[in-house]
Amino acid sequence: MTDPLESADTEAQRQRYILDDTGFDEVPKRFRKFYRKWRGAGDSLAPNEVVCPVCKVVIRSTRELRPGDRIYCMPCMSRLIVVRGDGGRLEATVAY
């Protein structure tokens, strides 16, 4: 059985992003570009970002996130799965 997340067709259609270092100092230096602090209710998320429900840190990806993607939050060491929330926005649920 082939994992749909690993098929070449879905990967080719995903938008790619160039990440800048945001100064997030709670992880090692080489991983800082993948995280940023959540700035509250006025903060908006890009298609490559999702908020960790455990530690409220924004996890960033070099590719567009889609429901079913598995991501890792290094600050709280949680494995997360991306789902589409009630409002249509991407959210993360804790796998373990």
N, C-alpha and C positions, 0 to 999 in steps of 0.2 A: 504494500500500500504506500502510495506517495503522499508525503506531507504537502498540503496545498501552500504552506508558507514558504516552501523551498523550491517551488516550481519557477522556471525561468520566465514565464509569461508575466506573473504578478510582480516579480522583481524589476523587470524592464519598465513597467509602467509607473513605478514609484518615483516621486520627485526627490531629488537629492539636495541636501543643504550643506553649506560650509559653516562650521561652528567656530565661534570665537571664544577665547578664554574669558569667562565671566567673573573670575576672581573667587570662585567658590572654594574655600580653603579647608573643607571638611573631608576631602578625599585626596589621594596622591596627585601630584602635579599633572601627570599625563592624562588623568581622567577628569580634570576640572572643567573642560569644555562641555562635558556631557551633563552637567548639573548646574542649576541656578536656584536662588532663593525665590520662594513664592512671595509676591509683593502685595497680596491681599485681594479684596473683591474687585478692585479696578484693573487688575492684571489680566491680560488676555493671553491665550495659548496659541501657538502656531500649530500647524498640522503635524509637526515632528516633536511635539511636547505633550507630556502628560504629568499630572500631579500625583506624587506618591501619597496614598491615603494614610500611611503610617507616620511618616515624618514631615509631610507637607513640603517636600522639596520638588522642584520641577525637574523631571528627567527629560533630556533632549537626545534626539537621535539624528544620525546623518541622513536617514531616509524617512519618508513620510510614514507615520504610524497608522495601522489599520486594526480593526477588531480581530482578536485572535493572536496578535503579536505577543511574544513573551519578552519581558524586559527585566532588568535587575537594578535594584536601588542599592548602591554601595554604601551610602551613609547609614542606613538602617538594616542592611543585609537581607532585604526581602525580595523574593521572586514574585513578579507581578504579571498579570495578563491584561491586555488592553481590551476594553469593551466599550460599546456605544451606550452612553447614559440616556436618561429619560429626555433631556433637553437636546439630544443629538450630538452632544460634545463627547469627545473621547475621555474615558476615565480608566483607572487601573483598579483591579481587584487583586487581593492577595492570594497567591497560590500556596506559598509557605514561607 
